[in-house]
């Protein structure tokens, strides 16, 4: 039996959420993201703004130059996460085989429903629109690779300046024919460098890749060449992954203006370490390594990593490691554009009790309640609201 895979992509998702909050934004050129006078970037652009060339990940200052009347809206990520969760609930109502790949994208395997994929897609699209007021575009195919590309093709064929709300279906057996006329860059695994190298060989479309001798692609690109040849023929047997284990948890801050003050940089690291620790505790995870990421004004981005003596989810241990790495990597008064802390090697190992750890069930319960209360305070008032007494002393000096 063949598979029926659906790829769902919410149209201009952040902007759609903002339009629900402020209906006067509908039909106007606006972008969600940081302020243009700082170093803000575009997180999402309305389709009206996209007609001016405004795109995601573009510096907001450049977006405003392209579209002087652009309205800039600060992001409301809690609202976006809530809306995303409601969408995912609708997907899970159809099938348990749901793989969420971002806040606004997911794959579904609806093979077991026994219905034509297009019929399922239209019903799902109508449900999301009627119950949540959100538009989505959908690709339907026999595998994840072609379903995702089908969504992109459907969106590109939609009327400019309006929500695509597209549905593109690729019937089983027609994968290679569907992909053939598309540019090589539309294929997963073809980035700018690979696209340039392929163009130098006279390979401009996915069909050109499929027609090229496999042996030559393998000779030139190694295993990657074999993968490109297979994908160009529309072959992809990857399953739906319903749970994806996190490899790391991190927190980063990009400053509006370069920072060279040690106290402020260390305060930022402490707040980030507390936020990472809170996330670890909420997920029931511990990490075995701490990583520091720092970016200079010229975009050079050195990193350092430290292996911990034992797994931890405690803010103090993460902070201490991050500050040690910071002192190794930061030259005094060096301006910093971005700084971030991450914890890797995640797992759920048992805690190693020490002389000072809880030794009775009652004490363990008390400590658990204390951690829950601390997490609740941080969630409401911010990661930096509860701090060590030593930090307060540093600020008073």
Kinemage of the C-alpha trace (Angstrom):
@kinemage 1
@onewidth
@group {chain A} dominant
@subgroup {mainchain}
@vectorlist {calphas} color= white
{ca unk a 1} P 0.000 0.000 0.000
{ca unk a 2} L 1.293 3.480 -0.879
{ca unk a 3} L 1.538 6.248 1.655
{ca unk a 4} L -0.408 9.519 1.702
{ca unk a 5} L 1.630 12.289 3.290
{ca unk a 6} L 0.312 15.797 3.908
{ca unk a 7} L 2.497 18.828 4.560
{ca unk a 8} L 0.735 21.763 6.260
{ca unk a 9} L 2.254 25.265 6.251
{ca unk a 10} L 0.387 28.130 7.940
{ca unk a 11} L 0.316 31.189 5.680
{ca unk a 12} L 2.159 34.280 7.046
{ca unk a 13} L 1.517 32.791 10.480
{ca unk a 14} L 2.842 35.509 12.802
{ca unk a 15} L 1.157 38.175 10.697
{ca unk a 16} L -2.112 36.226 10.670
{ca unk a 17} L -2.062 36.083 14.481
{ca unk a 18} L -1.440 39.831 14.642
{ca unk a 19} L -4.320 40.500 12.234
{ca unk a 20} L -6.627 38.613 14.578
{ca unk a 21} L -5.455 40.845 17.426
{ca unk a 22} L -5.696 44.025 15.321
{ca unk a 23} L -8.013 43.650 12.291
{ca unk a 24} L -6.949 47.074 10.941
{ca unk a 25} L -3.684 45.424 9.847
{ca unk a 26} L -5.451 43.263 7.253
{ca unk a 27} L -4.425 44.160 3.728
{ca unk a 28} L -1.704 46.552 4.888
{ca unk a 29} L 2.051 46.166 4.400
{ca unk a 30} L 3.369 45.240 7.841
{ca unk a 31} L 6.080 43.063 9.313
{ca unk a 32} L 6.537 41.321 12.637
{ca unk a 33} L 10.008 41.718 14.100
{ca unk a 34} L 12.485 44.010 15.829
{ca unk a 35} L 12.703 47.752 15.569
{ca unk a 36} L 14.462 49.159 12.470
{ca unk a 37} L 16.509 51.654 14.479
{ca unk a 38} L 18.147 48.763 16.307
{ca unk a 39} L 19.243 45.489 14.784
{ca unk a 40} L 15.801 44.031 14.348
{ca unk a 41} L 15.060 41.521 11.619
{ca unk a 42} L 11.823 40.542 9.891
{ca unk a 43} L 10.293 37.445 11.496
{ca unk a 44} L 7.242 37.463 9.208
{ca unk a 45} L 5.944 39.790 6.484
{ca unk a 46} L 2.372 40.241 5.327
{ca unk a 47} L 1.697 39.406 1.704
{ca unk a 48} L 1.036 43.094 1.032
{ca unk a 49} L 4.559 43.827 2.328
{ca unk a 50} L 6.043 41.015 0.250
{ca unk a 51} L 4.951 42.785 -2.934
{ca unk a 52} L 7.563 45.428 -2.022
{ca unk a 53} L 10.258 42.761 -1.645
{ca unk a 54} L 10.088 42.469 2.145
{ca unk a 55} L 11.086 38.957 3.253
{ca unk a 56} L 11.679 37.002 6.462
{ca unk a 57} L 15.183 37.245 7.996
{ca unk a 58} L 15.762 40.588 6.247
{ca unk a 59} L 17.110 43.418 8.430
{ca unk a 60} L 14.116 45.548 9.407
{ca unk a 61} L 15.955 48.723 8.459
{ca unk a 62} L 16.295 47.409 4.890
{ca unk a 63} L 12.628 46.373 4.864
{ca unk a 64} L 11.596 49.921 5.770
{ca unk a 65} L 13.746 51.297 2.953
{ca unk a 66} L 11.989 48.964 0.510
{ca unk a 67} L 8.560 49.882 1.889
{ca unk a 68} L 8.587 53.293 3.652
{ca unk a 69} L 4.959 52.873 4.806
{ca unk a 70} L 5.744 49.498 6.422
{ca unk a 71} L 4.119 49.021 9.835
{ca unk a 72} L 6.445 47.286 12.288
{ca unk a 73} L 4.789 45.087 14.925
{ca unk a 74} L 6.662 43.656 17.882
{ca unk a 75} L 6.305 39.845 18.088
{ca unk a 76} L 3.997 38.203 20.625
{ca unk a 77} L 5.455 34.712 20.857
{ca unk a 78} L 3.152 33.415 23.630
{ca unk a 79} L 0.168 34.153 21.353
{ca unk a 80} L 1.871 32.414 18.413
{ca unk a 81} L 2.646 29.328 20.489
{ca unk a 82} L -0.959 29.156 21.697
{ca unk a 83} L -2.305 29.417 18.138
{ca unk a 84} L 0.187 26.798 16.938
{ca unk a 85} L -0.894 24.407 19.672
{ca unk a 86} L -4.525 24.790 18.610
{ca unk a 87} L -3.598 23.983 15.008
{ca unk a 88} L -1.616 20.921 16.064
{ca unk a 89} L -4.613 19.697 18.080
{ca unk a 90} L -6.645 19.700 14.838
{ca unk a 91} L -3.933 17.699 13.102
{ca unk a 92} L -3.777 15.146 15.904
{ca unk a 93} L -7.558 14.792 15.700
{ca unk a 94} L -7.001 13.352 12.209
{ca unk a 95} L -4.100 11.026 12.947
{ca unk a 96} L -1.536 10.204 15.615
{ca unk a 97} L 1.184 10.291 12.950
{ca unk a 98} L 2.004 14.012 13.150
{ca unk a 99} L 5.529 15.407 12.879
{ca unk a 100} L 5.738 19.088 13.818
{ca unk a 101} L 8.840 20.591 12.216
{ca unk a 102} L 8.365 24.221 13.284
{ca unk a 103} L 5.835 26.462 14.972
{ca unk a 104} L 3.875 26.741 11.709
{ca unk a 105} L 4.672 23.528 9.781
{ca unk a 106} L 3.935 19.836 10.163
{ca unk a 107} L 3.763 16.537 8.271
{ca unk a 108} L 0.916 14.046 8.651
{ca unk a 109} L 0.645 10.451 7.487
{ca unk a 110} L -3.049 9.977 6.667
{ca unk a 111} L -2.664 6.677 4.791
{ca unk a 112} L -4.793 4.782 7.314
{ca unk a 113} L -7.805 7.057 6.742
{ca unk a 114} L -8.471 5.395 3.386
{ca unk a 115} L -9.554 8.685 1.789
{ca unk a 116} L -8.060 10.544 -1.161
{ca unk a 117} L -5.350 12.883 0.097
{ca unk a 118} L -6.900 15.927 -1.567
{ca unk a 119} L -10.199 15.309 0.181
{ca unk a 120} L -8.476 15.112 3.576
{ca unk a 121} L -6.460 18.247 2.793
{ca unk a 122} L -9.514 20.298 1.860
{ca unk a 123} L -11.375 19.231 4.981
{ca unk a 124} L -8.381 20.038 7.176
{ca unk a 125} L -7.847 23.422 5.527
{ca unk a 126} L -11.527 24.306 5.985
{ca unk a 127} L -11.447 23.236 9.646
{ca unk a 128} L -8.420 25.411 10.444
{ca unk a 129} L -10.005 28.372 8.679
{ca unk a 130} L -13.463 27.985 10.253
{ca unk a 131} L -12.401 27.166 13.813
{ca unk a 132} L -9.206 29.217 14.143
{ca unk a 133} L -9.490 31.876 11.452
{ca unk a 134} L -6.103 30.911 9.997
{ca unk a 135} L -5.104 30.209 6.412
{ca unk a 136} L -2.797 27.331 5.491
{ca unk a 137} L -1.303 25.852 2.353
{ca unk a 138} L -1.034 22.096 1.916
{ca unk a 139} L 1.007 19.703 -0.191
{ca unk a 140} L -0.130 16.110 -0.741
{ca unk a 141} L 2.158 13.363 -2.037
{ca unk a 142} L 3.426 9.867 -1.380
{ca unk a 143} L 6.394 11.078 0.685
{ca unk a 144} L 7.649 13.992 2.803
{ca unk a 145} L 10.097 15.353 0.235
{ca unk a 146} L 7.532 15.814 -2.533
{ca unk a 147} L 4.749 16.939 -0.175
{ca unk a 148} L 6.919 19.788 1.133
{ca unk a 149} L 7.934 20.891 -2.355
{ca unk a 150} L 4.292 20.648 -3.449
{ca unk a 151} L 3.346 23.137 -0.737
{ca unk a 152} L 6.026 25.550 -1.946
{ca unk a 153} L 4.878 25.190 -5.546
{ca unk a 154} L 1.262 25.765 -4.555
{ca unk a 155} L 2.163 28.924 -2.691
{ca unk a 156} L 4.245 30.268 -5.565
{ca unk a 157} L 1.334 29.839 -7.981
{ca unk a 158} L -1.097 31.762 -5.771
{ca unk a 159} L -2.213 35.280 -6.613
{ca unk a 160} L 0.359 37.842 -5.494
{ca unk a 161} L -0.596 39.984 -2.504
{ca unk a 162} L -3.193 37.547 -1.112
{ca unk a 163} L -3.098 34.559 1.213
{ca unk a 164} L -2.228 31.515 -0.911
{ca unk a 165} L -4.485 28.988 0.872
{ca unk a 166} L -3.122 26.598 -1.744
{ca unk a 167} L -3.527 22.844 -2.122
{ca unk a 168} L -1.127 21.059 -4.473
{ca unk a 169} L -1.501 17.309 -5.035
{ca unk a 170} L 1.124 15.075 -6.651
{ca unk a 171} L -0.430 11.707 -7.601
{ca unk a 172} L 1.585 8.551 -6.830
{ca unk a 173} L 3.946 7.684 -9.651
{ca unk a 174} L 4.169 11.260 -10.950
{ca unk a 175} L 6.795 12.507 -8.498
{ca unk a 176} L 9.678 12.683 -10.986
{ca unk a 177} L 7.551 14.386 -13.654
{ca unk a 178} L 6.320 16.952 -11.106
{ca unk a 179} L 9.835 17.774 -9.924
{ca unk a 180} L 11.558 17.783 -13.323
{ca unk a 181} L 10.832 21.380 -14.466
{ca unk a 182} L 11.571 22.962 -11.085
{ca unk a 183} L 14.881 24.767 -10.513
{ca unk a 184} L 17.609 22.652 -8.949
{ca unk a 185} L 17.618 24.960 -5.917
{ca unk a 186} L 14.071 23.780 -5.059
{ca unk a 187} L 15.425 20.343 -4.117
{ca unk a 188} L 16.344 19.612 -0.515
{ca unk a 189} L 20.105 19.515 -0.176
{ca unk a 190} L 20.825 22.037 -2.944
{ca unk a 191} L 22.134 25.162 -1.264
{ca unk a 192} L 23.749 28.144 -2.982
{ca unk a 193} L 27.182 26.502 -3.269
{ca unk a 194} L 25.825 23.225 -4.622
{ca unk a 195} L 23.523 25.128 -6.999
{ca unk a 196} L 26.497 27.076 -8.386
{ca unk a 197} L 28.510 23.900 -8.872
{ca unk a 198} L 25.584 22.182 -10.596
{ca unk a 199} L 25.044 25.219 -12.836
{ca unk a 200} L 28.696 25.013 -13.839
{ca unk a 201} L 27.961 21.475 -15.023
{ca unk a 202} L 24.954 22.692 -17.011
{ca unk a 203} L 22.484 21.296 -14.461
{ca unk a 204} L 19.726 23.862 -13.934
{ca unk a 205} L 16.603 21.869 -13.088
{ca unk a 206} L 15.711 18.919 -10.884
{ca unk a 207} L 15.067 16.973 -14.072
{ca unk a 208} L 18.650 17.673 -15.124
{ca unk a 209} L 19.860 16.138 -11.854
{ca unk a 210} L 17.692 13.057 -12.370
{ca unk a 211} L 19.028 12.601 -15.906
{ca unk a 212} L 22.693 13.022 -14.931
{ca unk a 213} L 24.704 9.798 -14.565
{ca unk a 214} L 24.598 8.642 -10.947
{ca unk a 215} L 28.232 7.539 -11.044
{ca unk a 216} L 29.405 11.018 -12.004
{ca unk a 217} L 27.327 12.715 -9.311
{ca unk a 218} L 28.745 10.296 -6.736
{ca unk a 219} L 32.276 10.970 -7.975
{ca unk a 220} L 31.842 14.723 -7.743
{ca unk a 221} L 29.743 15.001 -4.575
{ca unk a 222} L 30.215 11.683 -2.770
{ca unk a 223} L 27.235 10.367 -0.800
{ca unk a 224} L 25.549 13.743 -1.219
{ca unk a 225} L 25.534 13.208 -4.989
{ca unk a 226} L 23.798 9.856 -4.598
{ca unk a 227} L 21.212 11.468 -2.315
{ca unk a 228} L 20.578 14.247 -4.850
{ca unk a 229} L 20.027 11.735 -7.637
{ca unk a 230} L 17.544 9.781 -5.527
{ca unk a 231} L 15.647 12.877 -4.400
{ca unk a 232} L 15.511 14.257 -7.942
{ca unk a 233} L 13.536 11.152 -8.875
{ca unk a 234} L 11.096 11.869 -6.065
{ca unk a 235} L 12.260 8.993 -3.862
{ca unk a 236} L 12.025 9.453 -0.108
{ca unk a 237} L 11.189 6.732 2.429
{ca unk a 238} L 11.632 8.721 5.639
{ca unk a 239} L 8.909 7.961 8.199
{ca unk a 240} L 6.867 10.463 10.178
{ca unk a 241} L 8.774 11.167 13.413
{ca unk a 242} L 6.182 11.804 16.111
{ca unk a 243} L 8.673 12.795 18.825
{ca unk a 244} L 11.976 14.511 18.331
{ca unk a 245} L 14.428 14.525 21.220
{ca unk a 246} L 16.044 17.888 21.847
{ca unk a 247} L 19.822 17.856 21.401
{ca unk a 248} L 20.326 21.055 23.357
{ca unk a 249} L 18.504 23.918 25.043
{ca unk a 250} L 19.866 27.425 24.635
{ca unk a 251} L 19.107 31.086 25.125
{ca unk a 252} L 20.619 33.958 23.107
{ca unk a 253} L 20.489 37.745 23.262
{ca unk a 254} L 21.299 40.118 20.392
{ca unk a 255} L 21.998 43.587 21.756
{ca unk a 256} L 20.525 46.666 20.068
{ca unk a 257} L 23.966 48.253 20.455
{ca unk a 258} L 27.338 46.602 21.021
{ca unk a 259} L 28.081 45.974 24.703
{ca unk a 260} L 31.558 46.089 26.209
{ca unk a 261} L 30.617 46.373 29.894
{ca unk a 262} L 31.590 43.255 31.862
{ca unk a 263} L 28.867 43.653 34.488
{ca unk a 264} L 26.092 43.835 31.908
{ca unk a 265} L 27.466 40.883 29.932
{ca unk a 266} L 27.740 38.731 33.053
{ca unk a 267} L 24.230 39.730 34.163
{ca unk a 268} L 22.945 38.673 30.742
{ca unk a 269} L 24.699 35.312 31.058
{ca unk a 270} L 23.210 34.731 34.517
{ca unk a 271} L 19.696 35.509 33.296
{ca unk a 272} L 20.171 33.206 30.301
{ca unk a 273} L 21.486 30.398 32.518
{ca unk a 274} L 18.418 30.720 34.754
{ca unk a 275} L 16.098 30.565 31.746
{ca unk a 276} L 17.884 27.488 30.355
{ca unk a 277} L 17.735 25.812 33.778
{ca unk a 278} L 14.005 26.544 34.013
{ca unk a 279} L 13.438 24.966 30.588
{ca unk a 280} L 15.439 21.884 31.578
{ca unk a 281} L 13.433 21.481 34.763
{ca unk a 282} L 10.110 21.900 32.959
{ca unk a 283} L 11.124 19.170 30.507
{ca unk a 284} L 12.586 16.882 33.183
{ca unk a 285} L 16.008 16.935 31.519
{ca unk a 286} L 19.608 17.353 32.609
{ca unk a 287} L 22.643 18.270 30.533
{ca unk a 288} L 26.272 17.214 30.597
{ca unk a 289} L 27.850 20.174 28.785
{ca unk a 290} L 27.601 23.965 28.694
{ca unk a 291} L 28.309 25.958 25.556
{ca unk a 292} L 28.991 29.680 25.253
{ca unk a 293} L 28.383 31.513 21.984
{ca unk a 294} L 29.568 35.072 21.456
{ca unk a 295} L 29.542 37.311 18.399
{ca unk a 296} L 31.783 40.323 17.720
{ca unk a 297} L 30.621 43.347 15.665
{ca unk a 298} L 32.265 41.923 12.518
{ca unk a 299} L 30.038 38.809 12.879
{ca unk a 300} L 32.921 36.557 13.898
{ca unk a 301} L 31.285 34.035 16.240
{ca unk a 302} L 33.653 32.047 18.469
{ca unk a 303} L 32.230 29.341 20.756
{ca unk a 304} L 33.538 27.396 23.729
{ca unk a 305} L 32.193 24.268 25.412
{ca unk a 306} L 32.764 22.750 28.837
{ca unk a 307} L 31.916 19.201 29.965
{ca unk a 308} L 30.383 19.115 33.431
{ca unk a 309} L 31.516 16.672 36.134
{ca unk a 310} L 27.936 15.409 36.410
{ca unk a 311} L 24.588 16.097 34.689
{ca unk a 312} L 22.719 19.145 35.949
{ca unk a 313} L 19.590 21.221 35.556
{ca unk a 314} L 20.657 23.792 38.160
{ca unk a 315} L 21.063 27.457 37.229
{ca unk a 316} L 24.070 27.935 39.501
{ca unk a 317} L 26.107 25.143 37.863
{ca unk a 318} L 25.212 26.405 34.378
{ca unk a 319} L 26.050 29.991 35.352
{ca unk a 320} L 29.425 29.052 36.835
{ca unk a 321} L 30.396 27.110 33.705
{ca unk a 322} L 29.205 29.897 31.390
{ca unk a 323} L 31.182 32.531 33.294
{ca unk a 324} L 34.322 30.374 33.178
{ca unk a 325} L 33.970 30.073 29.407
{ca unk a 326} L 33.239 33.786 29.113
{ca unk a 327} L 36.464 34.676 30.925
{ca unk a 328} L 38.377 32.398 28.562
{ca unk a 329} L 36.973 33.867 25.375
{ca unk a 330} L 36.290 37.576 26.045
{ca unk a 331} L 39.097 40.142 25.828
{ca unk a 332} L 38.457 42.980 28.280
{ca unk a 333} L 36.345 45.798 26.720
{ca unk a 334} L 35.826 43.839 23.468
{ca unk a 335} L 32.435 44.936 22.033
{ca unk a 336} L 29.840 42.138 21.906
{ca unk a 337} L 26.933 41.971 19.463
{ca unk a 338} L 25.365 38.671 20.633
{ca unk a 339} L 25.861 36.329 23.543
{ca unk a 340} L 24.228 33.011 24.353
{ca unk a 341} L 24.331 30.010 26.682
{ca unk a 342} L 23.319 26.444 25.820
{ca unk a 343} L 23.249 23.083 27.563
{ca unk a 344} L 23.820 19.887 25.596
{ca unk a 345} L 24.117 16.170 26.192
{ca unk a 346} L 20.512 16.062 27.358
{ca unk a 347} L 18.991 13.113 29.158
{ca unk a 348} L 17.063 12.098 32.250
{ca unk a 349} L 19.673 10.455 34.498
{ca unk a 350} L 18.996 10.015 38.209
{ca unk a 351} L 20.361 12.695 40.497
{ca unk a 352} L 23.571 11.860 42.369
{ca unk a 353} L 22.809 12.447 46.043
{ca unk a 354} L 25.415 14.199 48.170
{ca unk a 355} L 25.651 14.807 51.914
{ca unk a 356} L 23.560 17.951 51.494
{ca unk a 357} L 20.845 16.501 49.260
{ca unk a 358} L 17.395 15.516 50.492
{ca unk a 359} L 17.565 12.148 52.234
{ca unk a 360} L 13.877 11.608 53.015
{ca unk a 361} L 10.757 11.559 50.802
{ca unk a 362} L 9.410 14.540 52.745
{ca unk a 363} L 12.528 16.607 52.106
{ca unk a 364} L 12.578 15.605 48.435
{ca unk a 365} L 8.946 16.709 48.109
{ca unk a 366} L 9.750 20.023 49.802
{ca unk a 367} L 12.660 20.639 47.421
{ca unk a 368} L 10.468 19.778 44.426
{ca unk a 369} L 7.819 22.285 45.566
{ca unk a 370} L 10.536 24.912 45.999
{ca unk a 371} L 11.783 24.362 42.447
{ca unk a 372} L 8.227 24.540 41.104
{ca unk a 373} L 7.592 27.799 42.951
{ca unk a 374} L 10.844 29.267 41.629
{ca unk a 375} L 9.962 28.249 38.074
{ca unk a 376} L 6.503 29.817 38.436
{ca unk a 377} L 7.969 33.112 39.661
{ca unk a 378} L 10.476 33.157 36.812
{ca unk a 379} L 7.792 32.331 34.252
{ca unk a 380} L 5.647 35.254 35.441
{ca unk a 381} L 8.251 37.913 36.169
{ca unk a 382} L 11.295 36.877 34.118
{ca unk a 383} L 14.331 34.668 34.543
{ca unk a 384} L 16.387 37.327 36.350
{ca unk a 385} L 13.869 38.148 39.092
{ca unk a 386} L 15.300 35.590 41.566
{ca unk a 387} L 19.042 35.941 41.956
{ca unk a 388} L 21.864 35.035 44.286
{ca unk a 389} L 22.781 37.392 47.101
{ca unk a 390} L 26.324 37.646 45.727
{ca unk a 391} L 24.943 39.199 42.546
{ca unk a 392} L 23.148 41.910 44.511
{ca unk a 393} L 26.353 42.713 46.309
{ca unk a 394} L 28.165 43.193 42.994
{ca unk a 395} L 25.539 45.695 41.828
{ca unk a 396} L 25.780 47.730 45.044
{ca unk a 397} L 29.541 48.194 44.818
